[in-house]
Amino acid sequence: MGHFNDYSAEVPKRKLSNGMEIPAIGLGTFGSDKYGAEVISEAVYGAVRTGFRLVDCATVYTNEDKIGEVFKKLFSEKAVTRDELVVTSKVWNDQHREVGKACRQSLKDLGLDYLDLYFLHWPFPNYHAPHCDGDSRNPDSKPFSVDEFMDTWGQLEKLYDEGLVRSICMSNMTIPKLEAVLPLCRIKPVAIEMELHPGFQQPDLYDYCVGKGIQPIGFCPMGSPSRPERDRTPEDVADTELPSIAEAAAAHGDHPAVTCLKWAVQRGQIPIPFSIKQGQYVNNLKAAFMDPLTDSEMKAIAGDDKNCRLVKGQVFLWPGATDWQDLWDLDGTITGKA
Ligand SMILES: NC(=O)c1ccc[n+]([C@@H]2O[C@H](COP(=O)([O-])OP(=O)(O)OC[C@H]3O[C@@H](n4cnc5c(N)ncnc54)[C@H](OP(=O)(O)O)[C@@H]3O)[C@@H](O)[C@H]2O)c1
């Protein structure tokens, strides 16, 4: 294990609507079916030692137990205290009817007695087998249902009441779904995780969330170059090759991946880059506070949006659905609503 400089004090913070302050950048922990739990948890150790204080976990990444061992080690070494760390987890699609059980299992695996942010990972209970291919479908899959969603959200609200989670959040939402559920929430989400990178900026959803006081958290912030095969199509655009990114990267002497993160932090979302390589995650953290992009570079990147969604979610489609676009309500209404 190498030497680590701790940059945690340099990282800007974002204030959430419930008063919590969390770092402006976090660490992803999904190995894209390419990296195993051991190597990812080792990276969590190094990244926290480097100054990452936000760690984005999920049950479906099947590594929370290993990451829990690393948290225990970091606490015992006094590298970080529990209250300095912001840990997220997410209830997976097959546990929408037993959210309390799912949360308690994540807490047990992570070795924690509370989570900082707890996410509903997808807005419907459709799931696929781990490592499945892009054409596989689960015949039990159903379209979005407001009633089922609100029943699940109610279980997250209960966990908040019990003090097991400090905040509750959503993920993979659309404006039509948010319009349907937000008025029904007793406790509003403080953050929403969504795919955000230069080639997929989602300006409407981003502005909608900001307007409602909901913090956007951006996944695949560098366009997920190592994503699984099921999330690749020939039309996909590589963010790191966009002209505005390549030009700004050259001007600052950065890797284009780092430029993507600078754009994300300066725009206002919280990017959660994944990396197991020390040289990469150190540079990723520094992107949050060193040598920012100029206004004209930010504008050029804003103009390079390709509306190119990478995590299309087609494995969650229900029988009768046309194609992956049905998951994202592109005509402004909830597609296939029960
Ligand atoms: N809520 C959701 O539904 C959802 C969905 C997807 C992801 N997420 C979360 O978001 C996190 C990030 O998304 P992601 O992992 O898919 O994509 P990503 O962070 O955009 O891409 C990660 C990959 O980028 C490369 N990379 C990282 N830092 C680099 C650097 N400084 N220079 C050059 N290359 C670099 C690495 O590739 P190599 O390993 O090949 O070097 C790494 O594996 C996930 O880990 C997960 O926590 C959430």
The ligand as a Gaussian input file, in Angstrom:
#p B3LYP/6-31G(d) Opt

LIG

0 1
 N      -27.537000       4.912000      -9.324000
 C      -27.227000       4.146000     -10.352000
 O      -28.107000       3.505000     -10.963000
 C      -25.799000       4.034000     -10.809000
 C      -25.531000       3.543000     -12.095000
 C      -24.206000       3.462000     -12.518000
 C      -23.186000       3.860000     -11.658000
 N      -23.465000       4.324000     -10.394000
 C      -22.376000       4.759000      -9.473000
 O      -21.566000       5.688000     -10.154000
 C      -20.192000       5.278000     -10.082000
 C      -19.405000       5.770000     -11.273000
 O      -19.910000       5.282000     -12.495000
 P      -19.062000       4.238000     -13.375000
 O      -18.136000       3.491000     -12.489000
 O      -20.029000       3.460000     -14.192000
 O      -18.296000       5.177000     -14.425000
 P      -17.140000       6.253000     -14.365000
 O      -16.832000       6.648000     -12.963000
 O      -17.544000       7.315000     -15.338000
 O      -15.917000       5.454000     -15.022000
 C      -15.033000       4.670000     -14.275000
 C      -13.823000       4.253000     -15.135000
 O      -13.191000       5.409000     -15.689000
 C      -11.784000       5.197000     -15.758000
 N      -11.111000       6.299000     -14.998000
 C      -11.392000       6.699000     -13.728000
 N      -10.599000       7.730000     -13.365000
 C       -9.781000       7.998000     -14.427000
 C       -8.737000       8.928000     -14.664000
 N       -8.384000       9.823000     -13.746000
 N       -8.113000       8.850000     -15.856000
 C       -8.462000       7.959000     -16.803000
 N       -9.443000       7.055000     -16.646000
 C      -10.114000       7.067000     -15.464000
 C      -11.481000       3.867000     -15.146000
 O      -11.318000       2.922000     -16.201000
 P      -10.230000       1.739000     -16.071000
 O      -10.628000       0.963000     -14.855000
 O      -10.388000       0.983000     -17.347000
 O       -8.888000       2.434000     -15.898000
 C      -12.735000       3.554000     -14.347000
 O      -12.994000       2.177000     -14.238000
 C      -20.306000       3.743000      -9.949000
 O      -19.103000       3.164000      -9.498000
 C      -21.456000       3.638000      -8.988000
 O      -21.026000       3.885000      -7.662000
 C      -24.765000       4.426000      -9.970000

